[in-house]
Amino acid sequence: MAEIHLKSLAHSYSASPQSPADYAIREMDHIWHQGGAYALLGPSGCGKSTLLNIISGLLQPSDGDILFDGVRVNELSPKERNIAQVFQFPVIYDSMSVYDNLAFPLRNAKMPEAKIKAKVSEVADILELTPLLKNKAKNLTADEKQKISMGRGLVRDDVSAILFDEPLTVIDPHLKWKLRRKLKQIHEQFNLTMVYVTHDQLEASTFADKIAVMYGGQIVQFGTPRELFESPNHTFVGFFIGSPGMNLIEVDRADGGVSFDGIHLPLSDTLTRFLSDHPSDNIKVGIRPEFVHVWDEASEEALQCDVTACEDLGTYKILTMRLGGQEIKARLDEDQPIPNGKAYVSFPQQWLKVYVDEFLLEEDAL
């Protein structure tokens, strides 16, 4: 396994890029540590697959270096980098048996047949393919074929990393959770460096120890699922992570805090001072629906809202309200009463986040 360092890396599909907008990958410096389980999460077109193909060697970066354990590998092919890559659609040999598909990369490496048999048997057992080893691959289901693709990477002892490019796209929804759990088990058992590309936050948080959220060709936050949820570093992370996403409201500066539509939101003295050091007028506040406090009755601390909708999702409810001219959402517990017409809410300061030019202002960073 290898530590992968993306050093001052950038990539443009344009022959002569003139501005940051011309780059599919904007300059970044990022490290995937040996043995880590990582996810690259973001919407279509944000640069996830481009970055993965640069790591694997399928694509040469315009600028910067890719280092494996400190060694520059920019000019090395995927084979020379010892990278295994699993794509959206299974890449296997339909005319071969399951056993021969799994054994193929080992036979190419001239491994003794006895060792091949032992390794194939081990991986087939983990992936629950043992009963199918003698079957032709062309007769298998999509999820079985995808497990073969995964297995061809796992059988190799010399692999530097395994890269997954949305590998569960073709899998039936009721089978996805089983394969996600299987991948997690494999990572824990073999201590492999794994990078998993997806646009699905559930897949990312189920699989990865740490998630890199990509937006506009940049990694805007890298952290644990809990860190991404509780302290989004960018407004996009707040919007993209969570269901529903973070409430985000454009605000103006005000004495002791910020305001919108005649409503004043106080901020701590530290944040107020820090905000004064940033001249931008692009200021937003954000709070997760889970952290909006809905009061049972009117209170001096509470702001009055008009209730516009309530979705009952079984174990919880999502309350949609109008505060000033802004729509906000709050999550209610299953047994919490639903306000009728009017609701009273407050925003606990520990969960109220302030963003300038889309990035988080943090008190503990001052």
C-alpha positions in Angstrom: 0.0 0.0 0.0 1.1 3.5 -0.7 0.7 7.1 0.7 -0.5 9.2 -2.2 0.5 12.9 -2.3 -1.1 15.2 -4.8 1.4 18.1 -4.8 0.4 21.4 -6.3 -1.8 19.4 -8.6 -4.0 21.0 -11.3 -5.5 20.0 -14.6 -7.1 21.7 -17.5 -8.5 20.1 -20.7 -7.8 23.4 -22.4 -4.5 23.8 -24.3 -4.0 27.3 -22.9 -6.1 27.9 -19.8 -6.5 31.6 -19.0 -8.4 31.6 -15.7 -9.4 29.2 -12.8 -12.6 28.5 -14.6 -10.6 26.8 -17.3 -9.4 24.1 -14.9 -11.2 20.9 -14.2 -9.0 20.4 -11.2 -7.8 23.6 -9.5 -4.5 23.6 -7.7 -4.5 21.5 -4.6 -2.1 19.9 -2.2 -3.6 16.8 -0.7 -2.4 13.5 1.0 -4.1 10.1 1.1 -2.4 8.3 3.9 -1.4 4.6 3.6 -4.1 2.2 4.6 -6.9 4.9 4.7 -10.5 4.5 3.4 -11.4 7.7 1.6 -14.3 8.9 -0.4 -14.4 11.6 -3.1 -17.9 13.1 -2.8 -19.5 15.6 -5.1 -22.0 16.3 -7.9 -21.5 15.3 -11.5 -18.9 17.5 -13.2 -17.1 18.6 -10.1 -13.8 16.8 -11.1 -14.1 13.5 -9.1 -13.4 11.1 -11.9 -10.7 13.4 -13.4 -8.9 13.4 -10.1 -9.2 9.6 -9.8 -7.9 9.1 -13.4 -4.9 11.3 -12.6 -4.1 9.2 -9.5 -4.4 6.0 -11.5 -2.3 7.2 -14.4 -5.0 7.2 -17.0 -4.6 11.0 -17.3 -1.6 13.2 -17.1 -2.0 16.3 -15.0 -1.4 19.8 -16.5 0.6 20.9 -13.4 2.0 19.5 -10.2 3.2 16.0 -9.1 1.7 12.7 -8.0 3.9 11.1 -5.4 3.6 7.5 -4.2 5.5 7.1 -0.9 7.4 10.2 -1.8 8.4 9.0 -5.3 7.1 11.0 -8.4 5.0 8.8 -10.6 3.6 11.3 -13.2 5.0 9.5 -16.2 4.3 5.9 -14.9 1.4 3.9 -16.4 -1.3 2.4 -14.2 0.4 -1.0 -14.4 3.7 0.6 -13.2 2.0 2.3 -10.4 0.4 -1.0 -9.3 -3.0 0.6 -9.2 -6.3 -1.4 -9.3 -9.3 0.6 -10.5 -13.0 -0.5 -10.4 -15.3 1.4 -12.8 -19.0 2.1 -12.8 -19.6 -0.8 -15.1 -17.9 -4.2 -14.6 -14.7 -4.8 -16.6 -14.3 -8.6 -16.8 -13.8 -11.3 -19.3 -17.2 -12.8 -20.0 -15.7 -15.9 -21.8 -13.7 -16.8 -18.7 -14.9 -18.5 -15.5 -15.1 -16.5 -12.3 -12.0 -18.3 -11.1 -10.0 -17.4 -14.2 -11.1 -13.8 -14.0 -9.8 -13.5 -10.5 -6.6 -15.4 -11.3 -5.9 -13.3 -14.4 -3.8 -10.5 -12.8 -1.8 -13.1 -10.8 -1.0 -15.3 -13.8 0.2 -12.1 -15.6 2.6 -11.6 -12.7 3.9 -15.2 -13.1 2.7 -16.2 -9.6 2.9 -20.0 -8.9 -0.4 -21.7 -9.5 -0.6 -23.0 -5.9 -0.4 -19.5 -4.5 -2.9 -18.3 -7.1 -5.4 -20.9 -6.0 -5.0 -20.0 -2.3 -5.3 -16.2 -3.0 -8.3 -16.7 -5.3 -10.0 -18.9 -2.8 -9.5 -16.3 0.0 -10.9 -13.4 -2.0 -13.8 -15.5 -3.4 -14.8 -16.4 0.1 -14.8 -12.8 1.3 -16.9 -11.7 -1.7 -19.2 -14.7 -1.4 -18.2 -15.9 -4.9 -17.0 -19.4 -4.0 -20.1 -21.2 -5.3 -19.7 -19.4 -8.6 -16.0 -20.0 -9.3 -16.6 -22.6 -12.1 -19.4 -20.5 -13.7 -18.8 -18.5 -16.9 -18.9 -14.7 -16.0 -21.3 -13.9 -18.8 -24.1 -15.7 -17.0 -23.8 -13.7 -13.8 -25.9 -10.8 -12.5 -24.6 -7.2 -12.5 -23.7 -7.3 -8.8 -21.9 -10.6 -9.1 -19.9 -9.2 -12.1 -19.0 -6.1 -10.1 -17.8 -8.2 -7.2 -15.4 -10.0 -9.7 -14.1 -6.5 -10.7 -13.4 -5.7 -7.0 -11.9 -9.1 -6.5 -9.4 -8.7 -9.3 -7.9 -5.8 -7.4 -8.0 -7.5 -4.0 -6.1 -10.6 -5.1 -3.0 -8.6 -5.8 -0.5 -8.3 -2.9 1.5 -5.6 -4.6 -1.3 -3.1 -5.2 -0.5 0.4 -4.2 -4.2 1.5 -3.9 -7.6 0.5 -5.1 -9.7 3.2 -6.7 -13.5 2.9 -7.1 -15.3 5.1 -9.6 -19.0 4.9 -8.5 -18.8 1.1 -8.5 -22.4 0.5 -7.3 -24.1 2.4 -10.1 -25.4 -0.7 -11.8 -26.3 -2.5 -8.6 -29.9 -3.0 -7.5 -30.6 -0.7 -4.5 -31.4 -3.6 -2.1 -28.0 -5.1 -2.8 -26.0 -1.9 -2.4 -25.9 -1.9 1.4 -24.5 -5.4 1.3 -21.6 -4.5 -1.0 -20.9 -1.3 1.0 -20.5 -3.3 4.1 -18.4 -5.9 2.3 -16.0 -3.2 1.1 -15.7 -1.8 4.6 -14.9 -5.4 5.9 -12.3 -5.9 3.2 -10.6 -2.6 4.0 -10.4 -3.5 7.7 -9.1 -7.0 6.9 -6.4 -6.1 4.4 -5.5 -2.5 5.5 -5.7 -1.3 1.9 -5.5 2.3 0.7 -8.9 2.8 -0.9 -10.4 5.9 -2.7 -14.1 5.7 -3.5 -15.7 8.2 -5.9 -19.4 8.8 -5.4 -22.2 11.5 -5.6 -24.1 9.6 -2.8 -23.4 10.9 0.7 -24.8 7.7 2.3 -22.3 5.6 0.3 -19.5 8.0 1.2 -20.2 8.0 4.9 -20.8 4.3 5.1 -17.6 3.4 3.4 -15.0 6.1 4.3 -13.2 7.1 7.4 -12.6 10.5 5.8 -14.5 12.2 3.0 -13.1 14.8 0.5 -16.0 17.0 -0.7 -15.3 18.3 -4.2 -16.9 21.4 -5.7 -15.9 23.3 -8.8 -12.6 21.3 -9.2 -11.6 21.9 -5.6 -11.6 19.9 -2.4 -13.5 22.3 -0.3 -13.4 20.2 2.9 -11.7 17.0 4.0 -12.9 15.4 7.2 -14.9 12.7 9.0 -18.7 12.4 8.2 -19.4 14.0 11.6 -17.1 17.0 10.9 -18.8 17.6 7.5 -22.2 17.5 9.2 -21.5 19.6 12.3 -19.0 22.1 10.9 -19.3 22.5 7.1 -16.3 24.4 5.9 -18.1 25.7 2.8 -21.7 26.6 2.0 -21.7 23.8 -0.6 -20.8 21.2 2.0 -23.6 22.5 4.2 -26.1 22.3 1.3 -24.9 19.0 -0.1 -24.5 17.0 3.1 -27.6 16.2 5.0 -31.3 15.6 4.1 -32.5 18.3 3.9 -29.3 20.4 3.7 -28.3 23.3 5.8 -30.5 26.4 6.0 -28.4 29.2 4.4 -29.5 32.8 4.6 -27.9 35.9 3.1 -27.3 38.5 5.8 -26.0 42.0 6.3 -23.6 43.3 8.9 -25.2 44.8 12.1 -24.1 45.9 15.5 -23.2 42.9 17.6 -24.1 40.4 14.8 -25.9 40.2 11.4 -29.4 40.9 10.2 -31.8 40.0 7.4 -35.4 41.2 6.6 -35.3 43.3 9.8 -34.4 40.3 12.0 -31.3 40.6 14.1 -29.1 37.6 14.9 -26.5 38.2 17.6 -23.0 36.8 17.2 -20.2 36.2 19.7 -17.8 39.1 20.3 -15.0 37.0 18.7 -17.0 36.3 15.5 -18.1 39.9 15.3 -14.5 41.2 15.5 -13.4 38.6 12.9 -16.2 39.5 10.6 -15.1 43.2 10.7 -11.7 42.1 9.3 -13.3 40.7 6.2 -14.6 43.5 3.9 -16.7 41.2 1.6 -20.5 41.7 1.5 -21.0 38.0 0.6 -22.0 36.9 4.1 -24.3 34.0 4.9 -25.4 32.3 8.1 -26.2 28.6 8.2 -27.8 26.2 10.6 -28.7 22.5 10.2 -32.5 21.7 10.4 -31.5 19.3 13.2 -30.2 22.2 15.3 -33.0 24.6 14.9 -34.8 24.8 18.2 -38.6 24.8 17.9 -40.3 26.1 21.0 -43.6 24.9 22.3 -44.9 28.4 22.8 -43.8 32.1 22.4 -40.6 33.1 24.1 -38.4 36.2 24.4 -35.6 34.1 22.8 -37.7 32.8 19.9 -38.5 34.2 16.5 -42.0 33.9 15.1 -42.4 32.0 11.8 -45.2 31.1 9.5 -45.6 27.3 9.1 -46.0 26.5 5.4 -45.6 22.7 5.3 -44.8 19.6 7.3 -43.5 16.3 5.9 -44.0 13.2 8.1 -41.1 10.8 7.4 -42.0 8.2 10.0 -39.3 8.5 12.6 -39.1 12.3 12.2 -40.8 15.2 10.6 -39.5 18.1 8.5 -41.2 21.4 9.3 -41.0 24.2 6.6 -41.4 27.7 7.8 -41.2 31.3 6.5 -39.0 33.6 8.6 -39.1 37.2 7.2 -38.7 36.5 3.5 -36.6 33.4 4.0 -37.7 29.7 4.0 -36.1 27.6 6.7 -36.5 24.0 7.7 -36.4 22.3 11.1 -36.4 18.6 12.0 -38.9 17.5 14.6 -38.8 14.3 16.6 -41.4 11.7 15.9 -43.4 12.5 19.1 -42.9 16.3 19.0 -46.1 18.3 18.4 -46.5 20.0 15.0 -47.1 23.8 15.4 -50.3 25.0 13.9 -50.0 28.1 11.7 -47.3 29.8 13.7 -44.0 28.4 15.1 -41.4 29.9 17.4 -37.7 29.1 16.7 -34.3 30.0 17.9 -30.8 29.3 16.6 -28.4 28.1 19.3 -25.1 30.0 18.8 -22.9 26.9 18.9 -24.7 25.6 15.8 -25.1 28.9 14.0 -22.3 29.1 11.3 -21.1 32.3 9.6 -19.7 32.2 6.0 -17.8 34.9 4.2 -17.3 34.3 0.4 -18.8 30.9 1.0 -16.1 29.7 3.5 -16.7 29.2 7.2 -15.5 31.7 9.9 -14.2 29.7 12.8 -13.7 31.1 16.3 -11.1 28.5 17.3 -9.1 29.4 14.2 -8.6 33.0 15.4 
